[in-house]
């Protein structure tokens, strides 16, 4: 049914009598359709009021009725709802009770169609008969609502519908107060405010997201500051590495050497001693011995040339005389005999041409036998036998000739050689922590001899070694070699009672490993120095004391 159909039947405002029946539709029934073709609207239980004017029909409340239905449908027979024509279905309730009304009436339609189905009847019991029920729309026809007991019908006008009844028919209208005002939505201004808030929030979130996605990992901060640079004194304690370096660096020079034909050159380091002389390695300046040039670069970066005063290939030492010293202070020489393993040392020089380089380390070992000489390997000069100070301070090509100083800033050695893992004529590897320096006591003696005589003495004990011997210690040969007898006549060894075939085991308490170690030890001694030896003869050990002598070699050119 539509709302228009519901509003046509009646006007609102009719009073609602007490005790009226509630009518509910069984389903949506189209307006204007008869309730049932076979419905008997002349049933004596229903009749219309004499007049419709005023709609003043009244109802009389019947007495409690007996069962509704046909005469052959007794109430005790199970409560049947059937059509007298036999066309409609019967509805039975076991035990004589209606499923919805309990022990109620039987409903039947003359046309065989049950009309009320699952709807409850009015108060009490009764039967309904009409050819077209006015509440479902269509024309109002005569009929009556009767009590099966035979009492009179309800009179009066048509009653108003109950509050729960749906409007039916053209004369029905919704009960007063039933309509509710439509629910209002938010106002336009409220929607605008909400939209503005959403836009602002979305904009803010978008800005934050853009910042997070586009910011740099190393984001900048214009207000960032590490604070002012701290002030302090650059002076260091004299015994610190910085203090020692500050005192020694001015005395160290860099050397660039050429042979005068621009076909060969060398570089190295040196240091100033008394009267402006420069001490360096022989292998650094050897290429300039036959008319080459030597360029001296001081720590203040002033330069001058120098000449060779003297050089000693056997000790790998040389002395130079610069044309000018520019007021450079001289280095202080120490005592290498007082050096012990573990002492801190500092190596200063120009490795790979980097002037004024300072490295530190310790004394790793003493009396390490090293054979040094011309780095090119093309010199005809004799090799140098060095009883060296070993250090782990970094020494690289270019450090040769520079000083190795102790913690007091005193020179205790001259950096001369390094041990490398590989070496060729065209390249040389750098430091692996095995550097070797000539003891300064030997350097002092050789430098004095070169400056005073232009030549250096060669310390010796007057024996020839058996190079084929591989046993413990060093054995004196039993045969002449190169026209020289095994023991020099009148030499230190003969005076100490040594004979050919004797095996020297120790020198000054140092157990000998091979002949090179013995040669290096003897050459590190000054002529006239006394040494104590232990030797073996016929499986018996003996001791002796020797006084070191010296040869007078041919002076090297200056």
TORLOFI-707006 format. One line per field, with one value per residue (C-alpha): residue in one letter; x, y, z; residue number from 1. Coordinates in nm, 4 decimals, always signed. Last residue first. Layout:
! residues N
resn: [a, ...]
c1: [X, ...]
c2: [Y, ...]
c3: [Z, ...]
resi: [NUM, ...]
***
This chain:
! residues 558
resn: [x, x, x, x, x, x, x, x, x, x, x, x, x, x, x, x, x, x, x, x, x, x, x, x, x, x, x, x, x, x, x, x, x, x, x, x, x, x, x, x, x, x, x, x, x, x, x, x, x, x, x, x, x, x, x, x, x, x, x, x, x, x, x, x, x, x, x, x, x, x, x, x, x, x, x, x, x, x, x, x, x, x, x, x, x, x, x, x, x, x, x, x, x, x, x, x, x, x, x, x, x, x, x, x, x, x, x, x, x, x, x, x, x, x, x, x, x, x, x, x, x, x, x, x, x, x, x, x, x, x, x, x, x, x, x, x, x, x, x, x, x, x, x, x, x, x, x, x, x, x, x, x, x, x, x, x, x, x, x, x, x, x, x, x, x, x, x, x, x, x, x, x, x, x, x, x, x, x, x, x, x, x, x, x, x, x, x, x, x, x, x, x, x, x, x, x, x, x, x, x, x, x, x, x, x, x, x, x, x, x, x, x, x, x, x, x, x, x, x, x, x, x, x, x, x, x, x, x, x, x, x, x, x, x, x, x, x, x, x, x, x, x, x, x, x, x, x, x, x, x, x, x, x, x, x, x, x, x, x, x, x, x, x, x, x, x, x, x, x, x, x, x, x, x, x, x, x, x, x, x, x, x, x, x, x, x, x, x, x, x, x, x, x, x, x, x, x, x, x, x, x, x, x, x, x, x, x, x, x, x, x, x, x, x, x, x, x, x, x, x, x, x, x, x, x, x, x, x, x, x, x, x, x, x, x, x, x, x, x, x, x, x, x, x, x, x, x, x, x, x, x, x, x, x, x, x, x, x, x, x, x, x, x, x, x, x, x, x, x, x, x, x, x, x, x, x, x, x, x, x, x, x, x, x, x, x, x, x, x, x, x, x, x, x, x, x, x, x, x, x, x, x, x, x, x, x, x, x, x, x, x, x, x, x, x, x, x, x, x, x, x, x, x, x, x, x, x, x, x, x, x, x, x, x, x, x, x, x, x, x, x, x, x, x, x, x, x, x, x, x, x, x, x, x, x, x, x, x, x, x, x, x, x, x, x, x, x, x, x, x, x, x, x, x, x, x, x, x, x, x, x, x, x, x, x, x, x, x, x, x, x, x, x, x, x, x, x, x, x, x, x, x, x, x, x, x, x, x, x, x, x, x, x, x, x, x, x, x, x, x, x, x, x, x, x, x, x, x, x, x, x, x, x, x, x, x, x, x, x, x, x, x, x, x, x, x, x, x, x, x, x, x, x, x, x, x, x, x]
c1: [+13.8141, +13.9636, +13.9834, +14.3088, +14.4785, +14.4243, +14.6444, +14.5524, +14.4423, +14.5063, +14.2655, +14.4249, +14.3341, +14.2503, +14.2292, +14.0032, +14.0171, +13.7656, +13.8719, +13.7454, +14.0917, +14.0929, +13.7937, +13.7855, +13.6634, +13.7482, +13.8019, +13.8537, +14.0984, +14.0704, +14.3936, +14.2232, +13.8576, +13.6028, +13.3087, +13.5327, +13.5892, +13.2173, +13.1298, +13.4022, +13.2840, +12.9202, +13.0150, +13.2023, +12.8940, +12.6754, +12.9076, +12.8099, +12.8596, +13.0570, +13.3119, +13.3700, +13.2554, +13.3050, +13.6319, +13.7226, +14.0985, +14.2032, +14.5072, +14.6538, +14.5639, +14.8255, +14.7110, +15.0154, +14.9188, +14.5700, +14.6863, +14.9268, +15.2964, +15.2617, +14.9151, +14.7206, +14.5782, +14.8556, +14.7770, +14.8641, +14.5035, +14.4095, +14.6703, +14.5465, +14.4236, +14.1353, +14.0365, +13.6960, +13.3962, +13.1300, +12.9222, +12.9646, +12.9293, +13.2923, +13.3415, +13.4289, +13.7344, +13.8352, +14.1694, +14.3198, +14.5017, +14.2879, +14.1612, +14.0412, +14.0545, +14.1730, +13.9853, +14.1245, +14.1214, +14.3706, +14.2079, +13.8499, +13.8359, +13.9890, +13.7546, +13.4550, +13.5615, +13.6005, +13.2710, +13.0837, +13.2100, +13.0881, +12.7654, +12.6653, +12.5699, +12.1916, +11.9611, +11.5877, +11.3473, +10.9923, +10.8706, +10.9955, +10.9602, +11.0066, +11.2798, +11.2586, +11.4710, +11.7618, +11.5288, +11.4295, +11.1773, +11.0795, +11.2896, +11.5506, +11.6657, +12.0033, +12.2058, +12.0517, +12.3423, +12.3442, +12.3314, +12.2728, +12.1656, +11.8170, +11.7714, +11.5249, +11.7743, +11.8611, +11.8951, +12.0499, +12.0110, +12.2659, +12.0093, +11.6513, +11.6011, +11.4909, +11.2786, +11.3348, +11.0289, +11.1316, +11.1494, +11.5153, +11.8293, +12.1605, +12.4201, +12.7437, +12.8142, +13.0244, +13.0449, +13.1073, +13.4236, +13.4068, +13.3522, +13.0165, +12.7347, +12.5074, +12.2907, +12.2432, +12.6177, +12.7067, +12.5642, +12.6346, +12.4544, +12.5515, +12.3081, +12.5183, +12.2086, +11.8385, +11.4934, +11.5869, +11.2562, +11.0335, +10.9667, +10.9414, +11.0212, +11.0275, +11.2143, +11.2371, +11.0080, +11.2474, +11.1465, +11.2402, +11.4046, +11.5500, +11.4833, +11.4652, +11.3654, +11.4620, +11.3059, +11.5305, +11.4024, +11.7365, +12.0151, +12.2221, +12.5142, +12.7775, +12.6192, +12.7396, +12.5849, +12.6621, +12.4893, +12.3896, +12.5319, +12.3294, +12.2567, +12.3853, +12.3326, +12.5606, +12.7466, +12.9797, +12.8953, +13.1761, +13.0952, +13.1974, +13.1343, +13.0405, +12.9638, +13.2036, +13.4164, +13.3245, +13.4986, +13.4524, +13.6420, +13.5960, +13.3352, +13.2215, +12.9035, +12.6526, +12.3975, +12.0297, +11.7977, +11.4825, +11.4991, +11.5734, +11.8746, +11.9019, +12.2514, +12.3251, +12.6075, +12.7632, +12.9643, +13.3327, +13.4312, +13.3060, +12.9569, +12.8081, +12.9529, +12.7504, +12.4616, +12.6561, +12.9083, +12.6471, +12.6223, +12.8032, +12.8012, +13.0793, +12.9968, +13.2717, +13.1282, +12.8625, +12.5778, +12.3403, +12.2797, +12.0048, +11.9628, +11.9268, +12.0926, +12.1732, +12.2824, +12.2862, +12.2782, +12.6479, +12.7710, +12.7284, +12.4366, +12.3529, +12.0595, +12.1076, +11.8640, +11.9844, +11.9339, +12.0657, +11.7421, +11.5447, +11.7320, +11.5951, +11.2324, +11.2403, +11.3458, +11.0675, +10.8080, +10.9205, +10.9008, +11.2147, +11.2237, +10.8573, +10.6521, +10.5816, +10.2751, +10.0902, +9.7147, +9.4017, +9.0955, +8.9295, +8.5886, +8.2747, +8.1878, +7.9033, +7.5682, +7.3251, +7.2970, +7.2264, +7.2891, +7.1487, +7.3949, +7.1210, +6.9592, +6.5922, +6.3583, +6.1424, +6.1152, +6.0501, +5.7861, +5.6129, +5.6099, +5.4690, +5.2043, +5.0997, +5.0629, +4.8626, +4.6361, +4.5730, +4.4933, +4.2628, +4.0797, +4.0270, +3.8937, +3.6555, +3.5246, +3.4681, +3.2922, +3.0685, +2.9756, +2.8904, +2.6690, +2.4728, +2.4996, +2.2045, +1.8438, +1.6290, +1.2797, +1.0141, +0.8299, +0.4755, +0.2759, +0.1496, -0.2115, -0.2764, -0.1935, -0.4912, -0.7584, -1.0557, -0.9077, -0.8316, -0.5740, -0.3421, -0.1156, -0.2367, -0.0086, -0.1834, -0.5288, -0.7505, -1.0420, -1.3799, -1.6372, -1.9642, -2.2002, -2.3193, -2.1557, -2.3810, -2.6466, -2.5930, -2.6200, -2.3474, -2.1418, -2.0827, -2.1345, -1.9371, -2.1591, -2.1646, -2.2724, -2.0233, -1.7589, -1.6015, -1.2310, -0.9425, -0.8201, -1.0064, -1.3346, -1.3395, -1.4924, -1.7429, -1.7674, -1.7803, -1.5726, -1.6319, -1.5937, -1.3783, -1.2636, -1.0528, -0.9817, -0.8170, -0.4475, -0.2938, -0.1150, -0.3562, -0.6267, -0.7796, -0.8097, -0.9453, -1.2266, -1.4775, -1.6986, -1.4009, -1.3371, -1.1819, -1.2398, -1.2451, -1.0015, -0.8525, -0.5070, -0.5391, -0.2163, -0.1680, -0.5395, -0.6192, -0.8311, -0.5619, -0.3860, -0.4545, -0.6048, -0.6004, -0.8298, -0.7658, -1.0161, -1.2421, -1.4930, -1.7591, -1.7863, -1.4192, -1.2159, -1.0357, -1.0486, -1.0010, -0.9375, -1.2808, -1.3644, -1.4455, -1.7032, -1.6660, -1.9905, -2.1708, -1.9229, -1.6819, -1.6092, -1.5677, -1.7629, -1.7631, -1.6750, -1.9477, -1.9408, -1.8063, -2.0511, -1.9094, -2.0117, -2.0265, -2.0119, -1.8533, -2.0483, -2.2567, -2.2002, -2.5622, -2.7440, -2.4318, -2.2919, -2.3323, -2.1151, -2.2065, -2.5144, -2.2891, -2.4013, -2.0415, -1.9852, -1.6267, -1.5997, -1.4265, -1.1979, -1.0893, -1.1954, -0.9156, -0.9431, -0.5979, -0.3428, -0.2846, +0.0687, +0.0638, -0.1379, -0.2603, -0.2942, -0.6208, -0.6239, -0.9689, -1.1259, -1.1305, -1.1323, -1.2681, -1.0185, -1.1457, -1.1435, -0.8747, -0.7431, -0.9470, -1.0347, -0.9966, -0.7750, -0.4511, -0.3645, -0.3976, -0.1518, +0.0972, +0.1184, +0.0000]
c2: [+1.3297, +1.0127, +0.7089, +0.6624, +0.3260, +0.1115, +0.1257, -0.1902, -0.1899, -0.3787, -0.5134, -0.6404, -1.0040, -1.1843, -1.5655, -1.8437, -2.2220, -2.4933, -2.8528, -3.0629, -3.0697, -2.6901, -2.4740, -2.0952, -1.8340, -1.4704, -1.1541, -0.8229, -0.5393, -0.2111, -0.0891, -0.0063, +0.0885, -0.1839, -0.1971, -0.3660, -0.6610, -0.7132, -0.6966, -0.9509, -1.1921, -1.1627, -1.2279, -1.5449, -1.7173, -1.7600, -1.6361, -1.6528, -1.3090, -1.3178, -1.0630, -1.2700, -1.6333, -1.9708, -1.9317, -2.2708, -2.3419, -2.4991, -2.2750, -2.1700, -1.9087, -1.8215, -1.4640, -1.3195, -1.5212, -1.3782, -1.0149, -1.0287, -1.1159, -1.3441, -1.3244, -1.6486, -1.8635, -1.7498, -1.5161, -1.6117, -1.5905, -1.8429, -2.0394, -2.3520, -2.4492, -2.2000, -2.0540, -2.1857, -1.9742, -2.0902, -2.4064, -2.6052, -2.5049, -2.4546, -2.3866, -2.0198, -2.1090, -1.7725, -1.5945, -1.4412, -1.1153, -0.9563, -0.6599, -0.2961, -0.1123, +0.2453, +0.5261, +0.7713, +1.1445, +1.1873, +1.4253, +1.4428, +1.0793, +0.9594, +1.1717, +1.0481, +0.6843, +0.7156, +0.8950, +0.6559, +0.3529, +0.5080, +0.6099, +0.2492, +0.1978, +0.1725, -0.1055, -0.1090, -0.4001, -0.2721, -0.3726, -0.0557, -0.0010, -0.2188, -0.1585, -0.1041, -0.0959, -0.3244, -0.5607, -0.6220, -0.8284, -0.8918, -0.6077, -0.5624, -0.2056, -0.0364, +0.2669, +0.4804, +0.6318, +0.5512, +0.6796, +1.0499, +1.2244, +1.3721, +1.2621, +0.9879, +0.8334, +0.9413, +0.7592, +1.0091, +1.0259, +0.8692, +0.6492, +0.7737, +0.8178, +0.4605, +0.3812, +0.3543, +0.3150, +0.2728, -0.1025, -0.0835, -0.2972, -0.1505, -0.2780, -0.4747, -0.3545, -0.5162, -0.2898, -0.4445, -0.3766, -0.1346, -0.2489, -0.0801, -0.2207, -0.3416, -0.0368, +0.0094, +0.0371, -0.1247, -0.3081, -0.6413, -0.6569, -0.8388, -0.7483, -0.6339, -0.5076, -0.5827, -0.4230, -0.0742, +0.1049, +0.2984, +0.6464, +0.8172, +1.1760, +1.3045, +1.6331, +1.6103, +1.3846, +1.2857, +0.9181, +0.9041, +1.2298, +1.1826, +1.1380, +0.8086, +0.8302, +0.5782, +0.4313, +0.1861, -0.1711, -0.3396, -0.1489, +0.1493, +0.2396, +0.1225, +0.3547, +0.6606, +0.9927, +1.2567, +1.5944, +1.7376, +2.0660, +2.3827, +2.5344, +2.8916, +2.9076, +2.6033, +2.7193, +2.5533, +2.2121, +1.9733, +1.6051, +1.2973, +0.9355, +0.6058, +0.2608, +0.0955, -0.0841, +0.1732, +0.4526, +0.8079, +1.1317, +1.5060, +1.4859, +1.8277, +2.0243, +2.2483, +2.4804, +2.4952, +2.6785, +2.4906, +2.5775, +2.2073, +2.2288, +2.1052, +1.9980, +1.9414, +1.7073, +1.7102, +1.4448, +1.4506, +1.0938, +1.0399, +1.1658, +0.8168, +0.7199, +0.9872, +0.7782, +0.4496, +0.6123, +0.6953, +1.0420, +1.2780, +1.6501, +1.8809, +2.2285, +2.2633, +1.9938, +1.7655, +1.8224, +1.5470, +1.3435, +1.2225, +1.0445, +1.0778, +0.9143, +0.9834, +0.8337, +0.9429, +1.3180, +1.3343, +1.4996, +1.1828, +1.3279, +1.3497, +1.5068, +1.5217, +1.6183, +1.7751, +1.7130, +1.9584, +2.1663, +1.8452, +1.7507, +1.9957, +1.9993, +1.6216, +1.5743, +1.7970, +1.6319, +1.2868, +1.3970, +1.4483, +1.8258, +1.8637, +2.0265, +2.3870, +2.4335, +2.6079, +2.6098, +2.7642, +2.5644, +2.6296, +2.7787, +2.5680, +2.2764, +2.4693, +2.3779, +2.6664, +2.6062, +2.2364, +2.0180, +1.6739, +1.3994, +1.1538, +1.4278, +1.5119, +1.4264, +1.1495, +1.2790, +1.6346, +1.5257, +1.3191, +1.6115, +1.8433, +1.5910, +1.5445, +1.9205, +1.9547, +1.6667, +1.8224, +2.1610, +2.0110, +1.8006, +2.1089, +2.3088, +2.0292, +2.0066, +2.3842, +2.3804, +2.0930, +2.2825, +2.5909, +2.3837, +2.2419, +1.8866, +1.6621, +1.7080, +1.4126, +1.4547, +1.5388, +1.2359, +1.1436, +0.9486, +1.2590, +1.2005, +0.8603, +0.8112, +0.8410, +0.6016, +0.6769, +0.5422, +0.2020, +0.0800, +0.2689, +0.0288, -0.0664, -0.0188, +0.2929, +0.1298, +0.2466, +0.4801, +0.3122, +0.2983, +0.4436, +0.2876, -0.0583, -0.3779, -0.6632, -0.8234, -1.1399, -1.4700, -1.6607, -1.6368, -1.2672, -1.0543, -0.8022, -0.6926, -0.6283, -0.3815, -0.2734, -0.0074, +0.0293, -0.0458, -0.0441, -0.3042, -0.1563, -0.1662, -0.5452, -0.6402, -0.9214, -0.9217, -1.1767, -1.1864, -1.4381, -1.3854, -1.4409, -1.2188, -0.9175, -0.8948, -1.1651, -1.2318, -1.2364, -1.5481, -1.6178, -1.3517, -1.4216, -1.7962, -1.8546, -2.1044, -1.8478, -1.8911, -1.8161, -2.0063, -1.9418, -2.1773, -2.0192, -2.0323, -2.2816, -2.1335, -1.8264, -1.8554, -2.2262, -2.2863, -2.5426, -2.8564, -3.0979, -3.0997, -2.7772, -2.8169, -2.5909, -2.6895, -2.5829, -2.4015, -2.5479, -2.7282, -2.4620, -2.4199, -2.3061, -2.4362, -2.3410, -2.6354, -2.6209, -2.9842, -3.1331, -2.9969, -2.6610, -2.8152, -2.7725, -2.9056, -2.5890, -2.3787, -2.1593, -1.9519, -2.1222, -1.9873, -1.6225, -1.4367, -1.1711, -0.9171, -0.5633, -0.3393, -0.1393, +0.1963, +0.3435, +0.7167, +0.7800, +1.0965, +0.9602, +0.5916, +0.4937, +0.1821, +0.0209, -0.2646, -0.6238, -0.9144, -1.2349, -1.2930, -1.3719, -1.1597, -1.0804, -1.4400, -1.4577, -1.6573, -1.4028, -1.3113, -0.9816, -0.8000, -0.6009, -0.2237, -0.1559, -0.4285, -0.6390, -0.6185, -0.8956, -1.0418, -0.6965, -0.6119, -0.5281, -0.4546, -0.4829, -0.1993, -0.2161, +0.1561, +0.3782, +0.5798, +0.9266, +1.0466, +1.3142, +1.2031, +1.1836, +0.8665, +0.6602, +0.8694, +0.8886, +0.5196, +0.5229, +0.8153, +0.6423, +0.3552, +0.0000]
c3: [-0.1946, -0.3354, -0.1066, +0.0812, +0.0307, +0.3363, +0.6479, +0.8329, +1.1934, +1.5153, +1.7745, +2.0939, +2.1696, +2.4912, +2.5031, +2.6208, +2.5650, +2.4988, +2.4277, +2.1419, +1.9791, +1.9841, +2.0713, +2.1089, +2.3557, +2.2865, +2.4870, +2.3055, +2.3581, +2.1648, +2.0026, +1.6738, +1.7366, +1.7281, +1.4855, +1.2306, +1.4702, +1.5301, +1.1609, +1.0717, +1.3446, +1.2362, +0.8742, +0.9827, +1.1214, +1.4303, +1.7023, +2.0686, +2.2227, +2.5517, +2.4351, +2.1223, +2.1381, +1.9607, +1.7660, +1.6169, +1.5843, +1.2550, +1.2047, +1.5431, +1.8082, +2.0713, +2.1535, +1.9681, +1.6586, +1.6689, +1.7165, +1.4208, +1.4307, +1.1292, +0.9968, +1.0559, +0.7719, +0.5322, +0.2408, -0.1137, -0.2200, +0.0441, +0.2375, +0.4032, +0.7525, +0.7694, +1.1037, +1.2074, +1.3083, +1.5572, +1.5309, +1.2118, +0.8487, +0.7428, +0.3728, +0.4216, +0.6348, +0.7798, +0.7394, +1.0545, +1.1546, +1.4288, +1.2192, +1.2307, +0.8920, +0.9279, +0.7585, +0.5009, +0.4362, +0.7173, +0.9678, +0.8336, +0.7307, +1.0570, +1.2689, +1.0718, +1.1094, +1.4861, +1.5422, +1.3115, +1.5021, +1.8257, +1.6476, +1.5810, +1.2117, +1.1820, +1.0685, +0.9943, +1.0112, +1.0569, +0.7122, +0.5508, +0.1811, -0.1248, -0.3768, -0.7476, -1.0595, -0.9679, -0.7843, -0.4263, -0.2411, +0.1201, +0.2520, +0.5261, +0.5707, +0.5589, +0.6676, +0.9395, +1.1327, +1.5038, +1.8610, +1.7906, +2.1083, +2.1370, +2.4969, +2.4041, +2.1655, +1.8130, +1.4789, +1.2396, +0.8605, +0.6223, +0.4499, +0.5080, +0.1326, +0.0827, +0.3890, +0.7637, +0.9885, +1.3505, +1.4174, +1.5100, +1.4702, +1.5787, +1.3373, +1.3421, +0.9910, +0.7216, +0.4191, +0.0795, -0.1156, -0.4018, -0.7582, -0.7674, -0.9833, -0.6998, -0.7525, -0.3760, -0.3196, +0.0078, +0.3033, +0.4728, +0.8048, +1.1260, +1.4073, +1.7028, +1.8902, +1.8702, +1.8525, +1.9660, +1.9810, +1.7454, +1.6179, +1.2816, +1.1839, +0.8254, +0.7699, +0.3946, +0.1932, -0.0879, -0.0840, +0.2831, +0.3906, +0.7369, +1.1078, +1.3013, +1.6676, +1.9368, +2.2481, +2.4337, +2.4211, +2.3616, +2.5256, +2.4103, +2.6340, +2.3838, +2.1270, +2.3155, +2.2077, +1.9452, +1.9607, +1.6255, +1.4943, +1.4649, +1.1230, +1.0970, +0.7218, +0.6666, +0.3561, +0.1074, +0.2530, +0.3552, +0.3294, +0.5325, +0.4310, +0.5952, +0.4556, +0.7040, +0.4427, +0.1749, +0.3740, +0.2434, +0.2631, +0.2380, -0.0415, -0.1652, -0.0966, -0.2736, -0.1160, -0.0357, +0.2031, +0.2886, +0.6625, +0.7219, +0.4968, +0.1393, +0.0260, -0.3423, -0.4379, -0.7831, -0.9626, -1.0533, -0.9863, -0.6269, -0.7180, -0.7596, -0.4181, -0.2354, -0.1012, -0.0831, +0.1479, +0.4044, +0.5615, +0.7995, +0.7251, +0.8409, +0.9745, +1.2305, +1.4597, +1.3196, +1.0745, +0.9727, +0.6577, +0.4260, +0.0959, -0.2746, -0.5697, -0.9295, -1.2586, -1.6189, -1.5681, -1.6644, -1.3465, -1.1411, -0.9458, -0.5748, -0.3956, -0.0192, +0.2564, +0.5794, +0.9525, +1.2146, +1.2300, +1.2959, +1.6147, +1.8736, +1.7577, +1.7125, +2.0744, +2.2045, +1.9822, +2.0929, +2.4558, +2.6663, +2.6135, +2.7212, +2.4519, +2.3631, +2.1492, +2.4306, +2.4227, +2.2826, +2.2073, +1.8717, +1.9337, +1.9310, +1.7144, +1.5568, +1.4022, +1.3415, +0.9673, +1.0239, +0.7234, +0.6634, +0.5846, +0.4848, +0.2750, +0.3204, +0.0330, +0.1754, +0.5326, +0.4166, +0.1655, +0.4324, +0.6742, +0.4070, +0.3093, +0.6708, +0.7109, +0.3902, +0.4864, +0.8288, +0.6739, +0.4109, +0.6697, +0.8885, +0.5915, +0.4922, +0.8489, +0.8590, +0.5218, +0.6293, +0.9468, +0.7416, +0.5130, +0.8056, +0.9194, +0.8361, +0.9554, +1.0474, +0.9074, +1.1644, +1.2974, +1.1882, +1.4464, +1.6300, +1.5231, +1.3757, +1.0105, +0.7759, +0.6558, +0.4270, +0.1028, +0.2421, +0.4880, +0.7248, +0.9155, +1.2624, +1.5649, +1.6958, +1.6592, +1.3808, +1.4547, +1.5024, +1.2236, +1.3499, +1.5982, +1.6560, +1.7448, +1.6593, +1.8850, +2.0738, +1.8961, +2.0757, +1.7638, +1.8417, +1.5457, +1.3501, +1.0749, +0.7087, +0.4562, +0.2126, +0.2126, -0.1286, -0.1912, +0.0546, +0.2986, +0.5965, +0.4109, +0.3815, +0.0507, +0.0322, +0.3991, +0.6740, +0.9910, +1.2673, +1.6371, +1.9396, +2.2231, +2.1521, +1.7913, +1.5940, +1.5660, +1.2248, +1.0969, +0.8181, +0.8141, +0.4827, +0.4505, +0.1075, +0.0482, -0.0794, +0.2231, +0.4394, +0.7563, +1.0879, +1.3788, +1.7168, +2.0067, +2.2477, +2.1904, +1.9716, +1.7742, +1.7241, +1.7644, +2.0254, +1.9814, +2.1115, +1.7819, +1.5912, +1.2502, +0.9522, +0.6698, +0.3151, +0.1015, -0.1673, +0.0551, -0.0009, +0.3740, +0.3739, +0.6612, +0.9782, +1.2140, +1.5921, +1.6931, +1.7213, +2.0657, +1.9156, +1.6897, +1.3194, +1.1805, +1.2788, +1.0964, +1.2706, +1.5707, +1.9074, +2.1997, +2.2731, +2.5902, +2.5964, +2.3261, +2.3489, +2.1713, +1.8898, +1.7649, +1.4212, +1.4173, +1.0810, +1.0548, +0.7749, +0.7280, +0.8066, +0.9078, +1.0480, +0.8547, +0.9380, +1.0538, +1.2361, +1.0190, +0.7289, +0.4423, +0.3547, +0.2618, +0.1329, -0.1816, -0.3964, -0.1178, +0.0346, -0.2706, -0.4406, -0.4245, -0.2787, -0.3223, -0.0114, +0.1406, +0.3983, +0.6843, +0.7801, +1.1506, +1.3232, +1.6958, +1.8608, +2.0617, +2.4408, +2.4923, +2.2208, +2.0204, +1.9538, +1.5987, +1.5348, +1.2048, +0.8946, +0.7234, +0.4076, +0.1739, +0.3802, +0.3454, -0.0304, -0.0565, +0.1755, -0.0628, +0.0000]
resi: [558, 557, 556, 555, 554, 553, 552, 551, 550, 549, 548, 547, 546, 545, 544, 543, 542, 541, 540, 539, 538, 537, 536, 535, 534, 533, 532, 531, 530, 529, 528, 527, 526, 525, 524, 523, 522, 521, 520, 519, 518, 517, 516, 515, 514, 513, 512, 511, 510, 509, 508, 507, 506, 505, 504, 503, 502, 501, 500, 499, 498, 497, 496, 495, 494, 493, 492, 491, 490, 489, 488, 487, 486, 485, 484, 483, 482, 481, 480, 479, 478, 477, 476, 475, 474, 473, 472, 471, 470, 469, 468, 467, 466, 465, 464, 463, 462, 461, 460, 459, 458, 457, 456, 455, 454, 453, 452, 451, 450, 449, 448, 447, 446, 445, 444, 443, 442, 441, 440, 439, 438, 437, 436, 435, 434, 433, 432, 431, 430, 429, 428, 427, 426, 425, 424, 423, 422, 421, 420, 419, 418, 417, 416, 415, 414, 413, 412, 411, 410, 409, 408, 407, 406, 405, 404, 403, 402, 401, 400, 399, 398, 397, 396, 395, 394, 393, 392, 391, 390, 389, 388, 387, 386, 385, 384, 383, 382, 381, 380, 379, 378, 377, 376, 375, 374, 373, 372, 371, 370, 369, 368, 367, 366, 365, 364, 363, 362, 361, 360, 359, 358, 357, 356, 355, 354, 353, 352, 351, 350, 349, 348, 347, 346, 345, 344, 343, 342, 341, 340, 339, 338, 337, 336, 335, 334, 333, 332, 331, 330, 329, 328, 327, 326, 325, 324, 323, 322, 321, 320, 319, 318, 317, 316, 315, 314, 313, 312, 311, 310, 309, 308, 307, 306, 305, 304, 303, 302, 301, 300, 299, 298, 297, 296, 295, 294, 293, 292, 291, 290, 289, 288, 287, 286, 285, 284, 283, 282, 281, 280, 279, 278, 277, 276, 275, 274, 273, 272, 271, 270, 269, 268, 267, 266, 265, 264, 263, 262, 261, 260, 259, 258, 257, 256, 255, 254, 253, 252, 251, 250, 249, 248, 247, 246, 245, 244, 243, 242, 241, 240, 239, 238, 237, 236, 235, 234, 233, 232, 231, 230, 229, 228, 227, 226, 225, 224, 223, 222, 221, 220, 219, 218, 217, 216, 215, 214, 213, 212, 211, 210, 209, 208, 207, 206, 205, 204, 203, 202, 201, 200, 199, 198, 197, 196, 195, 194, 193, 192, 191, 190, 189, 188, 187, 186, 185, 184, 183, 182, 181, 180, 179, 178, 177, 176, 175, 174, 173, 172, 171, 170, 169, 168, 167, 166, 165, 164, 163, 162, 161, 160, 159, 158, 157, 156, 155, 154, 153, 152, 151, 150, 149, 148, 147, 146, 145, 144, 143, 142, 141, 140, 139, 138, 137, 136, 135, 134, 133, 132, 131, 130, 129, 128, 127, 126, 125, 124, 123, 122, 121, 120, 119, 118, 117, 116, 115, 114, 113, 112, 111, 110, 109, 108, 107, 106, 105, 104, 103, 102, 101, 100, 99, 98, 97, 96, 95, 94, 93, 92, 91, 90, 89, 88, 87, 86, 85, 84, 83, 82, 81, 80, 79, 78, 77, 76, 75, 74, 73, 72, 71, 70, 69, 68, 67, 66, 65, 64, 63, 62, 61, 60, 59, 58, 57, 56, 55, 54, 53, 52, 51, 50, 49, 48, 47, 46, 45, 44, 43, 42, 41, 40, 39, 38, 37, 36, 35, 34, 33, 32, 31, 30, 29, 28, 27, 26, 25, 24, 23, 22, 21, 20, 19, 18, 17, 16, 15, 14, 13, 12, 11, 10, 9, 8, 7, 6, 5, 4, 3, 2, 1]
***
